[in-house]
Amino acid sequence: MNRRSFLATTAAGAALALLGGSKPFAAVPATRLTVGRRSIEVAGRGAQVFGVTDTAGNSGILVEGDRFHVDLVNDLAEATTVHWHGQVPAPEADGIAETGYVTPLAPGEGRAFDFAARPGTHWMHSHHELQEQALLTAPLIVKSASELRDDVQDVVVMLNDFSFKNAEEILAGLRAREMDHGAMSGMDHGGSMDMDAMMATGTMDLNDVEYDAFLANDRTLDDPQIVKTERNGKVRLRIINGAASTAFWIDLSPHTGKVVAVDGNEVLPVSGSRFPIAQAQRLDIVLQVPAGATVPVLARREGGRARTGMILAAPGTSTARLAGEVDDLEAAVDLSLEHALRSREPISARVADRTLSVMLTGSMAPYSWTIDDRDWTRRKPLEVKAGERVELKLMNHTMMAHPMHLHGHHFQVVGIDGRPLAGAVRDTVLVPSMGTVTVAFDADNPGRWLYHCHNLYHMAAGMMSELVYI
């Protein structure tokens, strides 16, 4: 690091050491993570993308213990930020610049982070401009003591959507479309889904962007990752939807698995072969790979024919080629799993001290997405007080679903369309078109916190606001 970077790192470390950690700053050795560029091959073409890697070149970080201690270095020629999605540090360590606690990392700058780690399957991604679309995403896995003792093979699957166009060009195309083109045709890149898909799914707006490929751990089904398992081996899939604007159905058929955690939070097991996963959500699925079998783990794009994935293979098996597209259209991602989920560690029973509600507003054409008809520049923050139990009703008044993420907190899903539910604890929940989802959380992390749609282009078009402690 240069002198400026060293001073920035030292200052950040000194500040973060005071943020409520049970151990001193230097108690856990720091892991160095570098934000940089890397090359991958997609559909036979080379592509330059971003990455967050450790000193061995591995994507992301595996934390074995109760401390997240990272030295983050920006090796790009441009500014960046990295948000630790699913972790709940003090706001100064959240890895974003929008709320004013920190500035983006300048080229060559380093910054230290040290806080109590929240166990589970999480991820990291840029919160600067549209860098997330160019794969500035990586896994962030924190293993609890019980998971370290389990005799289970961990397999991480990071899903991404990929375009050879840059994100700024995609967003400009979305904003420039004519009203009739944006609402009805949209058959080119940067357009909405085709008419067959619209009719088959019974909705007009599922996908804003048509991509060149969908990736699982940087690879397509033309050359999928194949993970060897033990004979009759038990596997814990940690599936992360790091796509910028795509929701998927996870398809294990004809095999079955059990969802045991969502967004890093344990749930009572839910068995099945197909599970929905919206943008930014995570699914932990435990399954057994039978002797002599292969288990394709497929992610099918909602409202389309495209799919990606990887393959679990028992010893001595061969794998058949899998097509990247299928004949039948996939359904829209829904709340079927949400209705079935029950948390292993629900929030305590308590009457809400404060009830808040927001409307998710906007349209495909003109391309404008807002909260209560306000974009970020005209936002009206939600206000809470420390110690309160807060219920937040998210009402979607648009023709698209929105995966809504609240920084700095995890919440429990307590209602869907007005019906009470003792659901999962999450940090990101899908609010379907014209639907309502109610979540409850404890205001236990004072500061200013973003909440926003995790469709990157919806957020960029204005669907972002903040929650503030008063």
Solvent accessible surface area in square Angstrom, and as a share of the most:
residue,aa,sasa,rsa
1,M,106,0.47
2,N,75,0.39
3,R,188,0.69
4,R,130,0.47
5,S,0,0.00
6,F,122,0.51
7,L,85,0.42
8,A,27,0.21
9,T,19,0.11
10,T,70,0.41
11,A,64,0.50
12,A,20,0.15
13,G,5,0.04
14,A,64,0.49
15,A,54,0.42
16,L,10,0.05
17,A,39,0.30
18,L,148,0.74
19,L,61,0.30
20,G,74,0.71
21,G,29,0.28
22,S,103,0.67
23,K,80,0.34
24,P,101,0.63
25,F,56,0.23
26,A,85,0.66
27,A,51,0.40
28,V,43,0.25
29,P,115,0.73
30,A,46,0.35
31,T,48,0.28
32,R,103,0.37
33,L,0,0.00
34,T,35,0.20
35,V,0,0.00
36,G,13,0.12
37,R,132,0.48
38,R,64,0.23
39,S,80,0.52
40,I,24,0.12
41,E,126,0.56
42,V,1,0.00
43,A,69,0.53
44,G,63,0.61
45,R,137,0.50
46,G,65,0.63
47,A,14,0.11
48,Q,112,0.50
49,V,3,0.02
50,F,12,0.05
51,G,5,0.04
52,V,0,0.00
53,T,35,0.21
54,D,36,0.19
55,T,115,0.67
56,A,80,0.62
57,G,51,0.49
58,N,88,0.45
59,S,65,0.42
60,G,2,0.02
61,I,18,0.09
62,L,93,0.46
63,V,13,0.08
64,E,108,0.48
65,G,37,0.36
66,D,79,0.41
67,R,14,0.05
68,F,0,0.00
69,H,14,0.06
70,V,0,0.00
71,D,36,0.19
72,L,1,0.00
73,V,12,0.07
74,N,0,0.00
75,D,102,0.53
76,L,10,0.05
77,A,103,0.80
78,E,62,0.28
79,A,31,0.24
80,T,0,0.00
81,T,3,0.02
82,V,1,0.01
83,H,2,0.01
84,W,0,0.00
85,H,0,0.00
86,G,4,0.03
87,Q,3,0.01
88,V,48,0.28
89,P,7,0.04
90,A,23,0.18
91,P,13,0.08
92,E,65,0.29
93,A,0,0.00
94,D,1,0.01
95,G,7,0.07
96,I,5,0.02
97,A,27,0.21
98,E,52,0.23
99,T,6,0.03
100,G,63,0.60
101,Y,74,0.28
102,V,38,0.22
103,T,94,0.55
104,P,39,0.25
105,L,3,0.02
106,A,29,0.23
107,P,58,0.37
108,G,30,0.29
109,E,17,0.08
110,G,0,0.00
111,R,26,0.10
112,A,1,0.01
113,F,4,0.02
114,D,3,0.02
115,F,10,0.04
116,A,62,0.48
117,A,13,0.10
118,R,66,0.24
119,P,64,0.40
120,G,6,0.06
121,T,0,0.00
122,H,0,0.00
123,W,0,0.00
124,M,0,0.00
125,H,2,0.01
126,S,3,0.02
127,H,11,0.05
128,H,37,0.16
129,E,118,0.53
130,L,17,0.09
131,Q,9,0.04
132,E,8,0.03
133,Q,9,0.04
134,A,34,0.26
135,L,2,0.01
136,L,0,0.00
137,T,7,0.04
138,A,0,0.00
139,P,18,0.11
140,L,0,0.00
141,I,8,0.04
142,V,1,0.00
143,K,34,0.14
144,S,30,0.19
145,A,64,0.50
146,S,53,0.34
147,E,22,0.10
148,L,81,0.40
149,R,180,0.66
150,D,75,0.39
151,D,134,0.69
152,V,38,0.22
153,Q,57,0.25
154,D,47,0.24
155,V,8,0.05
156,V,42,0.24
157,V,1,0.01
158,M,13,0.06
159,L,1,0.01
160,N,4,0.02
161,D,2,0.01
162,F,8,0.03
163,S,13,0.09
164,F,61,0.26
165,K,72,0.31
166,N,88,0.45
167,A,9,0.07
168,E,98,0.44
169,E,88,0.39
170,I,3,0.02
171,L,15,0.08
172,A,58,0.45
173,G,31,0.30
174,L,2,0.01
175,R,130,0.47
176,A,82,0.64
177,R,32,0.12
178,E,122,0.55
179,M,119,0.53
180,D,102,0.53
181,H,59,0.26
182,G,0,0.00
183,A,37,0.28
184,M,88,0.39
185,S,36,0.23
186,G,0,0.00
187,M,126,0.56
188,D,77,0.40
189,H,77,0.34
190,G,5,0.05
191,G,0,0.00
192,S,0,0.00
193,M,3,0.01
194,D,54,0.28
195,M,65,0.29
196,D,86,0.45
197,A,2,0.02
198,M,6,0.02
199,M,156,0.70
200,A,68,0.53
201,T,31,0.18
202,G,71,0.68
203,T,25,0.15
204,M,66,0.29
205,D,14,0.07
206,L,21,0.10
207,N,1,0.01
208,D,0,0.00
209,V,1,0.01
210,E,50,0.23
211,Y,19,0.07
212,D,58,0.30
213,A,12,0.09
214,F,14,0.06
215,L,0,0.00
216,A,0,0.00
217,N,40,0.20
218,D,41,0.21
219,R,92,0.34
220,T,23,0.14
221,L,4,0.02
222,D,82,0.43
223,D,87,0.45
224,P,24,0.15
225,Q,52,0.23
226,I,74,0.38
227,V,25,0.14
228,K,120,0.51
229,T,8,0.05
230,E,122,0.55
231,R,175,0.64
232,N,74,0.38
233,G,8,0.07
234,K,101,0.43
235,V,0,0.00
236,R,28,0.10
237,L,0,0.00
238,R,1,0.00
239,I,0,0.00
240,I,0,0.00
241,N,0,0.00
242,G,1,0.01
243,A,0,0.00
244,A,2,0.02
245,S,3,0.02
246,T,0,0.00
247,A,4,0.03
248,F,0,0.00
249,W,18,0.06
250,I,2,0.01
251,D,17,0.09
252,L,0,0.00
253,S,58,0.38
254,P,121,0.76
255,H,43,0.19
256,T,86,0.50
257,G,4,0.04
258,K,100,0.42
259,V,0,0.00
260,V,27,0.16
261,A,3,0.02
262,V,0,0.00
263,D,0,0.00
264,G,11,0.11
265,N,16,0.08
266,E,85,0.38
267,V,0,0.00
268,L,84,0.42
269,P,67,0.42
270,V,28,0.16
271,S,76,0.49
272,G,21,0.20
273,S,30,0.19
274,R,94,0.34
275,F,5,0.02
276,P,10,0.06
277,I,0,0.00
278,A,1,0.01
279,Q,11,0.05
280,A,0,0.00
281,Q,8,0.04
282,R,0,0.00
283,L,1,0.00
284,D,1,0.01
285,I,0,0.00
286,V,26,0.15
287,L,8,0.04
288,Q,107,0.48
289,V,0,0.00
290,P,56,0.35
291,A,38,0.30
292,G,58,0.55
293,A,21,0.16
294,T,38,0.22
295,V,0,0.00
296,P,28,0.17
297,V,4,0.02
298,L,15,0.07
299,A,2,0.01
300,R,24,0.09
301,R,9,0.03
302,E,16,0.07
303,G,2,0.02
304,G,12,0.12
305,R,78,0.28
306,A,18,0.14
307,R,41,0.15
308,T,0,0.00
309,G,1,0.01
310,M,0,0.00
311,I,4,0.02
312,L,0,0.00
313,A,0,0.00
314,A,0,0.00
315,P,74,0.46
316,G,87,0.84
317,T,25,0.14
318,S,103,0.66
319,T,50,0.29
320,A,81,0.63
321,R,190,0.69
322,L,36,0.18
323,A,56,0.44
324,G,30,0.28
325,E,113,0.51
326,V,31,0.18
327,D,135,0.70
328,D,82,0.42
329,L,39,0.19
330,E,8,0.04
331,A,52,0.40
332,A,32,0.25
333,V,12,0.07
334,D,61,0.32
335,L,17,0.09
336,S,62,0.40
337,L,11,0.06
338,E,6,0.03
339,H,73,0.32
340,A,51,0.39
341,L,0,0.00
342,R,91,0.33
343,S,14,0.09
344,R,123,0.45
345,E,139,0.63
346,P,74,0.47
347,I,43,0.22
348,S,73,0.47
349,A,111,0.86
350,R,112,0.41
351,V,132,0.76
352,A,27,0.21
353,D,83,0.43
354,R,61,0.22
355,T,96,0.56
356,L,31,0.15
357,S,59,0.38
358,V,2,0.01
359,M,64,0.29
360,L,0,0.00
361,T,12,0.07
362,G,32,0.31
363,S,44,0.28
364,M,8,0.04
365,A,11,0.09
366,P,94,0.59
367,Y,15,0.06
368,S,46,0.30
369,W,1,0.00
370,T,14,0.08
371,I,7,0.04
372,D,54,0.28
373,D,90,0.46
374,R,94,0.34
375,D,41,0.21
376,W,51,0.18
377,T,111,0.64
378,R,132,0.48
379,R,70,0.26
380,K,144,0.61
381,P,48,0.30
382,L,17,0.08
383,E,83,0.37
384,V,0,0.00
385,K,104,0.44
386,A,66,0.51
387,G,50,0.48
388,E,25,0.11
389,R,7,0.03
390,V,0,0.00
391,E,55,0.25
392,L,6,0.03
393,K,79,0.34
394,L,6,0.03
395,M,48,0.21
396,N,2,0.01
397,H,95,0.42
398,T,4,0.02
399,M,95,0.43
400,M,6,0.03
401,A,30,0.23
402,H,0,0.00
403,P,1,0.01
404,M,6,0.03
405,H,4,0.02
406,L,5,0.03
407,H,1,0.00
408,G,5,0.05
409,H,6,0.03
410,H,20,0.09
411,F,5,0.02
412,Q,8,0.04
413,V,0,0.00
414,V,34,0.20
415,G,6,0.06
416,I,3,0.02
417,D,81,0.42
418,G,73,0.70
419,R,146,0.53
420,P,124,0.78
421,L,25,0.12
422,A,66,0.51
423,G,0,0.00
424,A,0,0.00
425,V,11,0.06
426,R,4,0.02
427,D,1,0.01
428,T,0,0.00
429,V,0,0.00
430,L,7,0.03
431,V,0,0.00
432,P,36,0.23
433,S,40,0.26
434,M,127,0.57
435,G,8,0.07
436,T,30,0.18
437,V,0,0.00
438,T,19,0.11
439,V,2,0.01
440,A,4,0.03
441,F,1,0.00
442,D,45,0.23
443,A,1,0.01
444,D,106,0.55
445,N,22,0.11
446,P,79,0.50
447,G,16,0.15
448,R,84,0.31
449,W,2,0.01
450,L,0,0.00
451,Y,6,0.02
452,H,1,0.01
453,C,0,0.00
454,H,5,0.02
455,N,3,0.02
456,L,6,0.03
457,Y,0,0.00
458,H,0,0.00
459,M,26,0.12
460,A,38,0.29
461,A,16,0.12
462,G,6,0.06
463,M,0,0.00
464,M,17,0.07
465,S,4,0.03
466,E,5,0.02
467,L,1,0.00
468,V,22,0.13
469,Y,35,0.13
470,I,108,0.55
